[in-house]
Amino acid sequence: MRILSFLVAAIVLSATPTYGQDVIETEPLTIGTSYLVETHEAERKVHVVTPQGYDDGEQAYPIFIMLDAGLKQDFFLALGVERWNQLWQRSAPAIFVGVETVDRQRELLPPTSTAGEQERYPTAGESDAFREWLSSEILPMIRSQYRDDGRAFLMGESAAGHFVIETWVNTPELFNGYAALSPSLQWNGQQLSRHFVDMGETERPPLFISFANEGGETEEGITRLVAEVRSDMCYSDRRNDLVHANTLHGLLPEALQYLLPTEADWLDEYGLTLRCETGRDASVAD
């Protein structure tokens, strides 16, 4: 029995990691504040992270809202990229707001008359209500709790990108700038881009828009819309090097750089450039 006890003790000790540095204490890693809110009959969290140095001064900052940004969605990726941009002064500091979605198609897309989409996404179609909630409840809540400079920017990818474009088209005054990565403009027979063409272009806030190698109706909808834009735009055609799955990873740094520019003069030297056609004369290449 003594031999067995010795062997057990030896195994336990050998499996216990040893450290060259004594740990003095531990503390929680706190990066922001989460607000539990409710809309569309479901609870979800809105995560807010302030810029470095926010608590030490009185400076006001723009608000940057990222959709589909729950902890199990794009929050950590998007926040990490946003902070990495700041390290290089690639984009200006902002109050980062990650808005969690629960039923993405219901919350982010308008109604569709396409039978296949109705069958696959039977709850879709309440983007107007989600937009009203975002603009009339969430934005005022953030502004009442944090020092903002009056500017707010909206960002989304895929279905959230459609939401961004729909907001930019129909209610452009809600935000000061927009970024839509690979927006799902195939939705409802490309109706949003067709609607935009019929409206006739008027002055709108700056727009960063991109697409990867989605092809088909997604590409048709995006190219139709881009061809009619006369407002400030950064159009990034990435059909040759990105797919839908990695468009967020590849283009979020540039979207931030476009919407929140800095005066850093070393960005080109380090390859931190905007790879898109800018200004009002951006055109769609065949």
QUIRAUR-V542402 format. One record per pair of residues at least 12 apart in sequence whose ideal C-beta (glycine too) atoms are under 10 Angstrom apart, sorted by the first residue. I is the first residue (numbers start at 1). J is the second residue. Records with the same first field share a line. If there is no record, write none. Layout:
I = J / J
//
This chain:
31 = 47 / 49 / 50 / 76 / 79 / 83 / 96
32 = 47 / 48 / 49 / 50 / 75 / 79 / 95 / 96 / 97 / 98
33 = 45 / 46 / 47 / 48 / 49 / 50 / 145 / 146
34 = 46 / 47 / 48 / 49 / 70 / 71 / 75 / 98 / 100
35 = 47 / 48 / 97 / 138 / 141 / 142 / 145
36 = 100
37 = 99 / 100 / 133 / 137 / 138 / 141
38 = 102 / 133
39 = 102 / 107 / 126 / 129 / 130 / 132 / 133 / 134 / 137 / 138
40 = 101 / 102 / 103 / 106 / 107 / 123 / 126 / 129 / 130 / 133
41 = 102 / 103 / 106
42 = 100 / 101 / 102 / 103 / 106 / 107
43 = 100 / 102
44 = 70 / 99 / 100 / 101 / 102 / 103 / 107
45 = 69 / 70 / 71 / 75 / 98 / 99 / 100
46 = 65 / 69 / 70 / 97 / 98 / 99 / 100 / 134 / 137 / 138 / 141 / 142
47 = 66 / 69 / 70 / 71 / 75 / 76 / 79 / 96 / 97 / 98 / 99 / 100
48 = 63 / 95 / 96 / 97 / 98 / 141 / 142 / 145 / 146
49 = 64 / 75 / 79 / 82 / 83 / 94 / 95 / 96 / 97 / 98
50 = 93 / 94 / 95 / 96 / 145 / 146 / 147
51 = 82 / 83 / 86 / 92 / 93 / 94 / 95 / 96
52 = 83 / 86 / 87 / 93
53 = 93
54 = 93 / 95 / 146 / 147
57 = 147
58 = 147
59 = 93 / 147 / 149
60 = 95 / 146 / 147 / 148 / 149 / 150 / 151
61 = 92 / 93 / 94 / 95 / 96 / 146 / 147 / 148 / 149 / 151 / 260
62 = 92 / 93 / 94 / 95 / 148 / 149 / 150 / 151 / 152 / 153 / 176 / 177 / 259 / 260
63 = 94 / 95 / 96 / 97 / 138 / 139 / 142 / 143 / 146 / 148 / 149 / 150 / 151 / 152 / 153 / 154 / 175 / 176
64 = 78 / 82 / 91 / 92 / 93 / 94 / 95 / 96 / 97 / 98 / 151 / 152 / 153 / 154 / 155 / 177 / 179 / 256 / 259 / 260
65 = 94 / 95 / 96 / 97 / 98 / 99 / 134 / 138 / 139 / 142 / 152 / 153 / 154 / 155 / 156 / 164 / 175
66 = 78 / 79 / 81 / 82 / 96 / 97 / 98 / 99 / 153 / 154 / 155 / 156 / 157 / 160 / 179 / 248 / 252
67 = 97 / 98 / 99 / 100 / 101 / 104 / 107 / 108 / 130 / 134 / 154 / 155 / 156 / 157 / 158 / 159 / 160 / 161 / 163 / 164
68 = 98 / 99 / 100 / 101 / 104 / 107 / 108 / 155 / 156 / 157 / 158 / 159 / 160 / 161 / 163 / 248
69 = 96 / 97 / 98 / 99 / 100 / 101 / 155 / 156 / 160
70 = 98 / 99 / 100 / 101 / 102
71 = 98 / 100
72 = 100
73 = 98 / 99 / 100 / 101 / 104 / 160
74 = 98 / 100 / 101 / 155 / 156 / 157 / 160 / 248 / 249 / 252
75 = 96 / 98 / 99 / 100
76 = 98
77 = 248 / 249 / 252
78 = 96 / 98 / 155 / 157 / 248 / 252 / 256
79 = 96 / 98
80 = 252
81 = 248 / 249 / 251 / 252 / 253 / 255 / 256
82 = 94 / 96 / 155 / 252 / 253 / 256 / 260
83 = 96
84 = 252 / 253 / 256
85 = 252 / 253 / 254 / 255 / 256 / 257 / 260 / 262 / 272
86 = 256 / 260 / 262
88 = 253 / 257 / 262 / 264 / 266 / 267 / 270 / 272
89 = 257 / 262 / 263 / 264 / 265 / 266 / 267 / 272
90 = 253 / 254 / 256 / 257 / 260 / 261 / 262 / 264 / 266 / 267 / 270 / 272 / 273 / 274
91 = 252 / 253 / 254 / 255 / 256 / 257 / 258 / 259 / 260 / 261 / 262 / 264 / 272
92 = 256 / 257 / 259 / 260 / 261 / 262 / 263 / 264
93 = 260 / 262
94 = 148 / 149 / 151 / 152 / 153 / 256 / 259 / 260
95 = 142 / 143 / 145 / 146 / 147 / 148 / 149 / 152
97 = 134 / 138 / 139 / 141 / 142 / 146 / 152 / 153 / 154 / 155
99 = 130 / 133 / 134 / 138 / 154 / 156 / 160
101 = 130 / 156 / 159 / 160 / 163
103 = 121 / 123 / 124 / 126 / 130
104 = 121 / 123 / 124 / 158 / 159 / 160 / 163
105 = 117 / 120 / 121 / 122 / 123 / 124 / 125 / 126 / 127 / 159 / 184 / 187
106 = 121 / 122 / 123 / 124 / 125 / 126 / 127 / 129 / 130
107 = 123 / 124 / 125 / 126 / 127 / 129 / 130 / 131 / 133 / 134 / 159 / 160 / 163
108 = 124 / 126 / 127 / 130 / 131 / 156 / 158 / 159 / 160 / 161 / 162 / 163 / 164 / 166 / 184 / 187
109 = 121 / 123 / 124 / 125 / 126 / 127 / 130 / 159 / 160 / 162 / 163 / 166 / 184 / 187 / 188 / 192
110 = 124 / 125 / 126 / 127 / 128 / 131 / 162 / 163 / 166 / 170 / 187 / 188 / 191 / 192 / 195
111 = 124 / 125 / 126 / 127 / 128 / 187 / 188 / 191
112 = 124 / 125 / 187 / 188 / 189 / 191
113 = 188 / 189 / 191
114 = 186 / 187 / 188 / 189 / 191 / 217
117 = 186 / 187 / 188 / 189
118 = 188
121 = 159 / 187
124 = 159 / 187 / 188
125 = 188
127 = 159 / 162 / 163 / 166 / 167 / 170
128 = 166 / 167 / 170 / 171
130 = 163
131 = 154 / 163 / 166 / 167 / 170 / 171 / 174
132 = 171 / 174
134 = 154 / 163 / 167 / 174 / 175
135 = 152 / 154 / 167 / 171 / 173 / 174 / 175
136 = 174
139 = 152 / 154 / 174 / 175
149 = 176
150 = 176
151 = 175 / 176 / 177 / 205 / 259 / 260
152 = 174 / 175 / 176 / 177
153 = 175 / 176 / 177 / 178 / 179 / 205 / 206 / 208 / 255 / 256 / 259 / 260
154 = 167 / 168 / 174 / 175 / 176 / 177 / 178 / 179 / 180 / 205 / 259
155 = 175 / 177 / 178 / 179 / 180 / 181 / 208 / 248 / 252 / 255 / 256 / 259
156 = 178 / 179 / 180 / 181 / 182 / 183 / 184 / 248
157 = 179 / 180 / 181 / 182 / 183 / 184 / 210 / 244 / 247 / 248 / 249 / 251 / 252 / 255
158 = 180 / 181 / 182 / 183 / 184 / 214 / 218 / 244 / 245 / 247 / 248
159 = 182 / 183 / 184 / 187
160 = 180 / 181 / 182 / 183 / 184 / 248
161 = 178 / 179 / 180 / 181 / 182 / 183 / 184 / 185 / 209 / 210 / 211 / 222 / 247 / 248
162 = 180 / 182 / 183 / 184 / 185 / 186 / 187 / 188 / 192 / 218 / 221
163 = 180 / 183 / 184
164 = 178 / 179 / 180 / 181 / 183 / 207 / 208 / 209
165 = 178 / 180 / 183 / 184 / 185 / 192 / 193 / 196 / 207 / 209 / 221 / 222 / 225
166 = 180 / 183 / 185 / 187 / 192 / 195 / 196
167 = 180
168 = 180 / 183 / 196 / 204 / 205 / 206 / 207 / 209 / 225 / 229 / 231
169 = 192 / 193 / 195 / 196 / 199 / 204 / 207 / 225
170 = 192 / 195 / 196 / 199
172 = 202 / 203 / 204 / 205 / 207 / 231
173 = 204 / 205
174 = 205
175 = 205 / 206 / 259
176 = 205 / 206 / 259
177 = 204 / 205 / 206 / 207 / 208 / 232 / 255 / 258 / 259 / 260
178 = 204 / 205 / 206 / 207 / 208 / 209 / 233 / 255 / 259
179 = 206 / 207 / 208 / 209 / 210 / 234 / 251 / 252 / 254 / 255 / 256 / 258 / 259
180 = 207 / 208 / 209 / 210 / 211 / 222 / 225 / 255
181 = 208 / 209 / 210 / 211 / 212 / 236 / 238 / 242 / 244 / 247 / 248 / 249 / 250 / 251 / 252 / 254 / 255
182 = 209 / 210 / 211 / 212 / 213 / 214 / 218 / 219 / 222 / 238 / 242 / 243 / 244 / 245 / 246 / 247 / 248 / 251
183 = 209 / 210 / 211 / 214 / 218 / 221 / 222 / 225
184 = 214 / 217 / 218 / 221 / 222 / 244
185 = 209 / 211 / 214 / 217 / 218 / 219 / 220 / 221 / 222 / 223 / 224 / 225 / 226
186 = 214 / 215 / 216 / 217 / 218 / 219 / 220 / 221 / 222
187 = 217 / 218 / 221
188 = 221
189 = 217 / 221
190 = 217 / 218 / 220 / 221 / 222 / 224 / 225
191 = 221
192 = 221 / 224 / 225
193 = 217 / 220 / 221 / 222 / 223 / 224 / 225 / 226 / 227 / 228
194 = 221 / 224 / 225
195 = 225
196 = 221 / 224 / 225 / 226 / 228 / 229
197 = 224 / 225 / 227 / 228
198 = 228
199 = 228
200 = 228 / 230
201 = 228 / 229 / 230 / 231 / 280
202 = 230 / 231
203 = 230 / 231 / 232
204 = 229 / 230 / 231 / 232 / 233
205 = 231 / 232 / 259
206 = 231 / 232 / 233 / 234 / 258 / 259 / 278
207 = 225 / 226 / 229 / 231 / 232 / 233 / 234 / 235 / 258 / 259 / 282
208 = 232 / 233 / 234 / 235 / 236 / 251 / 252 / 254 / 255 / 256 / 257 / 258 / 259 / 274 / 276 / 278
209 = 222 / 225 / 226 / 229 / 233 / 234 / 235 / 236 / 237 / 255 / 276 / 282
210 = 222 / 226 / 234 / 235 / 236 / 237 / 238 / 239 / 242 / 247 / 250 / 251 / 254 / 255 / 275 / 276
211 = 223 / 226 / 235 / 236 / 237 / 238 / 239 / 242 / 244 / 247 / 251
212 = 236 / 237 / 238 / 239 / 240 / 241 / 242 / 243 / 244 / 245 / 246 / 247 / 250 / 251
213 = 238 / 239 / 240 / 241 / 242 / 243 / 244 / 247
214 = 239 / 242 / 243 / 244 / 247
215 = 239 / 244
218 = 244
219 = 237 / 239 / 284
222 = 235 / 237 / 284
223 = 235 / 237 / 284 / 285 / 286
224 = 284
225 = 284
226 = 277 / 282 / 283 / 284
227 = 282 / 283 / 284
229 = 280 / 282 / 283 / 284
230 = 280 / 281 / 282
231 = 279 / 280
232 = 258 / 278 / 279 / 280 / 282
233 = 258 / 276 / 277 / 278 / 279 / 280 / 281 / 282
234 = 254 / 255 / 257 / 258 / 259 / 274 / 275 / 276 / 277 / 278 / 279 / 282
235 = 276 / 277 / 278 / 279 / 282 / 283 / 284 / 285
236 = 250 / 251 / 254 / 255 / 258 / 274 / 275 / 276 / 277 / 278 / 282
237 = 275 / 276 / 277 / 282 / 284 / 285
238 = 250 / 251 / 254 / 275 / 276
239 = 285
241 = 275
250 = 275
251 = 275 / 276
253 = 272 / 274
254 = 272 / 273 / 274 / 275 / 276
255 = 274 / 276
257 = 272 / 273 / 274
258 = 274 / 276 / 278
261 = 274
//
